[in-house]
């Protein structure tokens, strides 16, 4: 069974996010891991619903070498982000 690593970016954009994502993906793939990206940060993880396939297509994507090959040349975050605080969301849902 292949182990999987999930990557998400939460909070605001900061310099170096895309190069960091690229480095993790390239290293993980080199070591035989599968890598998935969670789009929209913590919000994406919280909105993802195993019973609703459309959420998988929107919030989760497999990351390949080709996907990250050039992301270190762009600003922002390749996976997008949100300012969702998972602790506050848990407190809201009680």
Secondary structure, 3 states (H helix, E strand, C coil): CCCEEEECCCCCCCCCHHHHHHHHHHHHHHCCCEEEEECCHHHHHHHCCCCCHHHHHHHEEECCHHHHCCHHHCCCCCCCCCCCCHHHHHHHHC
